[in-house]
Structure formats: structure tokens, C-alpha cells
Amino acid sequence: MKYEIEHTNTFHYETIVDQSMNDIRLKPRTDECQRLLYYRSEITPASLTKEYIDLWGNSVESFFIADFHQSLEVKTYATVSIQKSPFIGRIDYSPEMQSIFHSDLFKRHYLASLNQTAYTFVEQRQVDKIVQEIGDTENPVQFSLNLMKYVHDMFEYDAVATNVETKASESIEGKKGVCQDYAHVMIGVLRARGIPARYISGYLYVGENSALVGDSATHAWVEVMVPGIGWVGLDPTNNVEALENHIRVGAGRDYADVSPLQGVYRGGKHTLDVKVSVKLVDQ
């Protein structure tokens, strides 16, 4: 599957901004299942960018604008090819995999994906209630699948019920939210159960006559570390494995590590308009 992605972030400021510093994480990844064929970013007012790779392996472009401006537009273009087949349901969780999962070396290696953050923290009573309702199992793959379905069924997709600051423990109580909330809740419970999990940001191709949700802006889902196999993507918003419709951009502990645009500026309040277009160009 080959996709063309166009993503525009436009900031409008109440007052004149005399300088701003920004980081953007909008460049799709290249790995064994996904290949970045083309990428370009355009910034208005014009600015040169400096690219680096952060601690989590994400491509980051930094730029500084010293000119006076009352709006800022960041536009990116990308072409991505994805080839991935469903397999998580076919995994035979072997005694060898279980041995690795419970080893100290495995836990130390994925410590960053086991520790809770402010976004993913869930109270023990919330974890206990969820485990009681979905059933406990020694198989972390099956537990992850059960949890994905539970979070999907528990939540009502509501774009105004939460915001980018909402924490997992709050989302559980409200049972409403967007893909970011679904992902944070699922990650929080997985980590509480000792299963390494990380937050993934990217794009979702929905296409025509699809029941998938989450293509109006960037999408978010979860990746679980399966011993002997690697990171496996699960999308609790849609209760599906993250396959060829899911275009990966950033990976991190939570939303804060992969926010598409972060920065500081000197000026008044701002509003943000986001437009995302994902087109299938070749199957």
C-alpha cells in the first residue's frame, strides 16, 4: 500500500509574535514494514530547519523564527509504502517467550516502556476493576487483545469530552475521549500489569465505506513488546491490529514524547487549525 500524506498546522496569534522556537515530529518512520519514499516540510514565515533523532528514535526538525509574525504555517508532504500482514492472533505464546517476558533482563531493557508517566498513570483500583471484568491471563498477548477490546467497548468516541492535557485516570472515569485517551488508558493498564507498551502517533487511512475512526487529524495507538517478535501495534480506538492502514510517525512513552509540534514563542494567545489528507495511490 502506498500513501500520500499532506499535513498542515496553522497557528494564528492574537498579537504580533517577535520570535518563536519550534520542534516538529511529522516525518514518517522507515522500518521493516514501512518505507518513507518522500518527505518535505514547508514553513511560513520561511525558516531553515535542523534535523536530529531524539531519544526514542523519532525524526525531529527544529527551527527558529526571529521575524515579526502573526501566523505560522507548518506544512508537510510525505509518501509512504507499507507492507504488513495480520499475525498477532496467530502467535503461539511459547514457554520460551514466557521465560523471556519474566526475566530481569527483559524488564530492565524495556524499563522506559514499563514506567508510568503523568499521562498514563492509572489508579490500582481502576486496574483491578478492569482486570476483574476482562479476566486475568498469564499470556500478555491475549491480555493485550482482551484489553484492547475492553477499552474500545468501554469508551464513547467524543472529540470535545477531553483535551491534550487529559490523563488516563480521568479518561477511565469519564469513559469518553479520542484516540489519545484510548491509547493512554490501554498503555497505563498494560504497564501496571508489567507489559511493555509505548505510544504511537501517525496517520490512519480510512478510505470509503470503512468503520475505522481517527482520520481527521493525527491518529494514536499502542505498541506492545512481544518477546522474540518485537513491537506489535494495537489500535484500541478501532479494536484492530495496526496494519497497512496505520502510518507510523512517532513512538514514545506518551503523547508528550511525540507531539507533532512543540515550541515556545513570545506573544499573545493563539488558535490552531489542523488539516490532514491521506490518499491511497497504489495497492
C-alpha positions as CSV (number, residue, x, y, z in Angstrom):
1,M,0.0,0.0,0.0
2,K,1.4,3.4,-0.9
3,Y,0.0,6.6,0.5
4,E,0.5,10.4,0.0
5,I,0.1,12.5,3.2
6,E,-0.4,16.2,3.4
7,H,-0.5,17.7,6.9
8,T,-1.0,21.4,7.6
9,N,-0.7,23.1,11.0
10,T,-1.7,26.8,11.1
11,F,-1.2,29.0,14.1
12,H,-3.0,32.3,14.4
13,Y,-1.8,34.7,17.2
14,E,-3.8,37.4,18.9
15,T,-0.8,39.7,18.9
16,I,2.4,40.1,16.9
17,V,5.0,37.4,17.8
18,D,8.5,38.7,17.6
19,Q,10.3,35.2,17.9
20,S,9.5,31.6,18.2
21,M,11.4,28.3,18.6
22,N,9.8,25.0,17.5
23,D,10.3,21.3,17.1
24,I,8.2,19.3,14.6
25,R,7.8,15.5,14.6
26,L,6.0,14.8,11.4
27,K,8.4,12.7,9.4
28,P,7.1,9.1,9.0
29,R,9.4,6.3,10.0
30,T,11.2,3.7,8.0
31,D,11.5,0.2,9.3
32,E,11.0,-3.4,8.2
33,C,7.3,-2.9,7.4
34,Q,7.2,0.8,6.4
35,R,9.3,2.8,4.0
36,L,9.4,6.5,3.7
37,L,9.7,7.3,-0.1
38,Y,9.5,11.1,0.0
39,Y,9.3,13.9,2.6
40,R,9.3,17.7,2.5
41,S,8.4,20.4,5.0
42,E,7.4,24.0,4.3
43,I,7.4,26.7,7.0
44,T,5.9,30.1,6.7
45,P,7.4,32.6,7.6
46,A,10.4,30.9,5.8
47,S,12.9,29.2,8.2
48,L,15.7,26.7,7.9
49,T,15.3,23.5,9.9
50,K,17.9,21.4,11.6
51,E,17.1,17.7,11.9
52,Y,18.1,15.2,14.6
53,I,17.0,11.9,16.0
54,D,15.6,12.0,19.6
55,L,15.9,9.5,22.4
56,W,13.0,7.4,21.1
57,G,14.2,7.3,17.5
58,N,11.9,10.0,16.2
59,S,13.0,12.4,13.5
60,V,12.8,16.0,14.8
61,E,13.1,19.2,12.8
62,S,14.0,22.3,14.8
63,F,13.6,25.9,13.6
64,F,13.8,29.4,14.9
65,I,11.8,32.4,13.6
66,A,13.2,35.8,14.6
67,D,10.9,37.9,12.3
68,F,7.7,39.5,13.5
69,H,4.7,37.4,12.5
70,Q,1.1,36.9,13.5
71,S,0.6,33.4,12.0
72,L,2.8,30.3,11.5
73,E,2.1,27.6,9.0
74,V,3.9,24.2,9.0
75,K,3.1,22.1,6.0
76,T,4.5,18.6,5.4
77,Y,4.3,16.2,2.4
78,A,5.1,12.6,2.6
79,T,4.9,9.4,0.5
80,V,4.9,6.1,2.4
81,S,4.8,2.5,1.4
82,I,3.5,-0.1,3.9
83,Q,3.5,-3.9,3.7
84,K,2.2,-5.7,6.8
85,S,0.1,-8.8,7.3
86,P,-2.1,-9.7,10.3
87,F,-0.4,-12.1,12.7
88,I,-0.9,-11.3,16.3
89,G,-3.9,-13.6,16.5
90,R,-1.7,-16.5,15.3
91,I,1.0,-16.1,17.9
92,D,1.6,-19.2,19.9
93,Y,2.9,-17.9,23.2
94,S,5.6,-20.5,24.0
95,P,7.3,-21.3,27.3
96,E,10.5,-19.7,25.9
97,M,8.6,-16.5,25.2
98,Q,7.2,-16.6,28.7
99,S,10.6,-17.1,30.2
100,I,12.0,-14.1,28.4
101,F,9.0,-12.0,29.4
102,H,9.5,-12.7,33.1
103,S,13.3,-12.2,33.0
104,D,15.1,-9.3,34.7
105,L,17.0,-8.5,31.5
106,F,13.8,-8.1,29.6
107,K,12.3,-5.8,32.3
108,R,15.5,-3.7,32.5
109,H,15.8,-3.3,28.7
110,Y,12.2,-2.0,28.4
111,L,12.1,-0.1,31.6
112,A,11.0,3.1,29.8
113,S,8.0,1.3,28.4
114,L,7.1,-0.1,31.8
115,N,7.2,3.0,34.0
116,Q,4.1,5.1,34.2
117,T,4.0,8.8,33.2
118,A,1.7,11.6,34.2
119,Y,-0.4,10.8,31.1
120,T,-0.6,7.0,31.5
121,F,-0.9,6.7,35.3
122,V,-3.9,4.7,36.4
123,E,-5.0,4.0,39.9
124,Q,-4.7,0.5,41.2
125,R,-8.4,0.3,41.9
126,Q,-9.0,1.1,38.3
127,V,-6.6,-1.6,37.1
128,D,-8.1,-4.2,39.4
129,K,-11.7,-3.4,38.2
130,I,-10.6,-3.8,34.5
131,V,-8.7,-7.0,35.1
132,Q,-11.7,-8.4,37.0
133,E,-14.0,-7.6,34.1
134,I,-11.8,-8.9,31.3
135,G,-10.3,-11.8,33.1
136,D,-6.7,-12.4,34.1
137,T,-4.3,-14.4,32.0
138,E,-0.5,-15.3,32.0
139,N,-0.4,-14.7,28.3
140,P,0.5,-11.0,27.7
141,V,-0.5,-11.2,24.1
142,Q,-4.0,-12.4,24.9
143,F,-4.3,-10.0,27.7
144,S,-3.4,-7.1,25.4
145,L,-6.0,-8.2,22.9
146,N,-8.7,-8.5,25.6
147,L,-7.8,-5.1,27.0
148,M,-7.9,-3.5,23.5
149,K,-11.5,-4.7,23.0
150,Y,-12.4,-3.7,26.6
151,V,-11.1,-0.1,26.1
152,H,-12.8,0.1,22.7
153,D,-16.2,-1.1,24.1
154,M,-15.9,1.0,27.3
155,F,-15.2,4.3,25.6
156,E,-17.5,6.6,23.7
157,Y,-15.6,8.5,21.0
158,D,-16.1,12.2,21.8
159,A,-13.9,14.9,20.4
160,V,-14.9,17.5,23.0
161,A,-15.0,15.5,26.2
162,T,-11.3,15.7,26.7
163,N,-8.2,17.7,25.7
164,V,-4.5,17.2,25.2
165,E,-3.9,17.5,29.0
166,T,-6.4,14.8,30.0
167,K,-4.8,11.9,32.0
168,A,-5.6,8.2,31.7
169,S,-7.1,8.0,35.2
170,E,-9.5,10.9,34.3
171,S,-10.4,9.3,31.0
172,I,-11.4,6.0,32.7
173,E,-13.8,7.8,34.9
174,G,-15.4,9.8,32.1
175,K,-15.4,6.9,29.6
176,K,-15.2,9.4,26.8
177,G,-12.4,10.7,24.6
178,V,-10.4,10.5,21.5
179,C,-7.6,8.2,20.2
180,Q,-5.1,9.8,22.5
181,D,-7.2,8.9,25.6
182,Y,-7.8,5.3,24.3
183,A,-4.1,4.8,23.9
184,H,-3.1,6.3,27.3
185,V,-5.6,4.2,29.2
186,M,-4.5,1.0,27.4
187,I,-0.9,1.8,28.0
188,G,-1.5,2.6,31.6
189,V,-3.2,-0.7,32.3
190,L,-0.6,-2.7,30.3
191,R,2.3,-1.2,32.2
192,A,0.5,-1.7,35.5
193,R,0.4,-5.4,34.6
194,G,4.2,-5.5,33.7
195,I,3.7,-5.5,29.9
196,P,6.0,-3.1,28.0
197,A,3.9,-0.7,25.9
198,R,4.5,2.5,24.0
199,Y,2.5,5.3,22.5
200,I,2.5,5.6,18.7
201,S,1.4,8.7,16.7
202,G,0.8,8.7,13.0
203,Y,-1.9,8.7,10.4
204,L,-4.8,6.4,9.6
205,Y,-6.2,5.8,6.2
206,V,-9.9,5.2,6.4
207,G,-11.0,5.2,2.7
208,E,-14.5,4.6,1.6
209,N,-17.1,2.5,3.4
210,S,-14.9,2.0,6.4
211,A,-15.8,1.8,10.0
212,L,-12.4,3.0,11.2
213,V,-12.3,6.2,13.3
214,G,-9.5,8.7,13.5
215,D,-8.5,10.1,10.2
216,S,-9.4,13.8,10.7
217,A,-6.0,14.6,12.2
218,T,-3.1,12.6,13.5
219,H,-4.0,9.2,15.0
220,A,-2.7,7.4,18.1
221,W,-2.5,3.8,19.0
222,V,-0.4,1.4,21.1
223,E,2.5,-0.9,20.5
224,V,3.2,-3.9,22.8
225,M,6.5,-5.6,23.1
226,V,6.2,-9.4,22.4
227,P,9.3,-11.4,23.3
228,G,11.0,-12.9,20.3
229,I,8.8,-11.0,17.9
230,G,9.1,-7.2,18.6
231,W,6.7,-4.3,18.8
232,V,3.1,-5.2,17.7
233,G,0.6,-2.4,17.0
234,L,-2.9,-2.4,18.5
235,D,-5.5,0.3,17.9
236,P,-8.0,0.4,20.8
237,T,-10.0,3.2,19.1
238,N,-11.0,0.8,16.4
239,N,-10.3,-2.6,18.1
240,V,-7.9,-3.7,15.3
241,E,-4.3,-4.6,14.8
242,A,-2.4,-1.7,13.4
243,L,-1.6,-2.9,9.9
244,E,-1.3,-1.3,6.4
245,N,-3.8,1.4,7.2
246,H,-1.7,2.7,10.0
247,I,1.2,5.0,9.1
248,R,3.7,5.4,11.9
249,V,5.4,8.7,12.6
250,G,6.4,8.9,16.3
251,A,7.0,6.5,19.2
252,G,7.4,7.4,22.9
253,R,6.2,6.9,26.4
254,D,3.1,9.0,25.9
255,Y,1.7,11.9,23.8
256,A,4.3,14.4,25.2
257,D,7.1,12.5,23.5
258,V,5.5,12.6,20.1
259,S,3.5,15.8,19.9
260,P,3.6,16.9,16.3
261,L,4.6,20.4,17.1
262,Q,6.2,21.7,20.2
263,G,7.6,25.2,20.9
264,V,7.7,28.4,22.7
265,Y,7.0,31.9,21.5
266,R,6.8,35.5,22.8
267,G,3.4,36.9,22.2
268,G,-0.3,36.6,22.9
269,K,-2.7,33.6,22.9
270,H,-3.1,31.5,19.7
271,T,-5.5,29.3,17.9
272,L,-4.6,26.2,15.9
273,D,-6.1,24.8,12.7
274,V,-5.1,21.3,11.6
275,K,-5.8,19.7,8.2
276,V,-4.7,16.2,7.3
277,S,-5.2,14.4,4.0
278,V,-4.2,10.7,3.5
279,K,-4.6,9.4,-0.1
280,L,-4.1,5.8,-1.3
281,V,-2.1,6.0,-4.5
282,D,-1.1,2.3,-5.0
283,Q,-2.2,-1.0,-3.6
